[in-house]
Amino acid sequence: MSLSRRDARILIVQTLFENDFYDTEPTGPDLVGIFNRIAKEHNPSFVDNEFAKNILVGVASKYKEINTIIENTASDWPLEKIGTVDRNILRLGVFELLFGGEFDVPGRVALNEAIEVTKAFLGDSSRKFVNGVLGAVYLEVKDPNEEEHVPKKIPVKKSVGGIVFRVSDSGVMFAFVHDIFGRWTLSKGGLEEGEEVEEGLKRVIKDEIGVTITIHEKIGSNSYVAHPPEGAIRKEVEYFLSQTDDATLRLKETEGLDEAKWFSYDEAKNISFYPDLKQIILDGMVKAIEVYAKKVRT
């Protein structure tokens, strides 16, 4: 039985965890030796795994740099205050995000794999912290030309999303969802086969945040490449200005999102959105306020 890369990563975290008890900067041979001992306990054929060896030697060579990046990204958490398991998942994740290209691991794949590894070790609150830190690192270091390495002919998935607003006593409020990478974003989802856009949007919003909407107009669209386990896929998303009378948001349980919340316009201007969504969101909020103002005048 061969050792998959994901299983190798789990053993790598165990290796880094054990080394952490020595409180010294590791060397490549130190880490490889620990890894081989742990791997042998699982299956003798896992020893001397080339992928694991390259990662561990790489982590050792960049140890101080990796620690500095973690400290700068999680600035409220000194390295020694971060849980030992959390800290070493971060070390592996940061190394692969920065240097994984040397081992044919694109940044988005490295991020997805790190998220999967957290599931093997951490509870919900720790996973949110680790995923948030790694998501922030990914957004800082991702290669803007990463899509050039994706095959031109990949499956396309059509999706829809909503800039959802409601009118309250204090004015216009906007609903956003928070993802595990630490960014606020728009509620969205894929269209089902043969489903009309408006019908699909109403279903998606009701399913994800529990509100019933009416649709005003299309605001914008974007496209990006996702890397699920089954392979790269291009997601093309259309966004619509949508209104609800429902005041309570009920976020669907999902591994990708951890919060849904209403924001005023002034609050929303100061929160962290993905760069490719920011202008779409700002345009949508302005349109929503225009809709509200027109209704008030009439």
Stockholm file with secondary structure:
# STOCKHOLM 1.0

chainA/1-298         MSLSRRDARILIVQTLFENDFYDTEPTGPDLVGIFNRIAKEHNPSFVDNEFAKNILVGVASKYKEINTIIENTASDWPLEKIGTVDRNILRLGVFELLFGGEFDVPGRVALNEAIEVTKAFLGDSSRKFVNGVLGAVYLEVKDPNEEEHVPKKIPVKKSVGGIVFRVSDSGVMFAFVHDIFGRWTLSKGGLEEGEEVEEGLKRVIKDEIGVTITIHEKIGSNSYVAHPPEGAIRKEVEYFLSQTDDATLRLKETEGLDEAKWFSYDEAKNISFYPDLKQIILDGMVKAIEVYAKKVRT
#=GR chainA/1-298 SS CCCCHHHHHHHHHHHHHHHHTTCSCCCHHHHHHHHHHHHHHHCGGGTTCHHHHHHHHHHHHTHHHHHHHHHHHTTTSCGGGSCHHHHHHHHHHHHHHHHGGGGTCCHHHHHHHHHHHHHHHCCHHHHHHHHHHHHHHHHHHCCTTGGGGSCSSCCEEEEEEEEEEEEETTEEEEEEEEETTSCEECEEEECCTTCCHHHHHHHHHHHHHCCCEEEEEEEEEEEEEECCTTCCEEEEEEEEEEEECCCCCCCCCCSSEEEEEEEEHHHHTTSCBCHHHHHHHHHHHHHHHHHHHHHHHC
#=GC SS_cons         CCCCHHHHHHHHHHHHHHHHTTCSCCCHHHHHHHHHHHHHHHCGGGTTCHHHHHHHHHHHHTHHHHHHHHHHHTTTSCGGGSCHHHHHHHHHHHHHHHHGGGGTCCHHHHHHHHHHHHHHHCCHHHHHHHHHHHHHHHHHHCCTTGGGGSCSSCCEEEEEEEEEEEEETTEEEEEEEEETTSCEECEEEECCTTCCHHHHHHHHHHHHHCCCEEEEEEEEEEEEEECCTTCCEEEEEEEEEEEECCCCCCCCCCSSEEEEEEEEHHHHTTSCBCHHHHHHHHHHHHHHHHHHHHHHHC
//
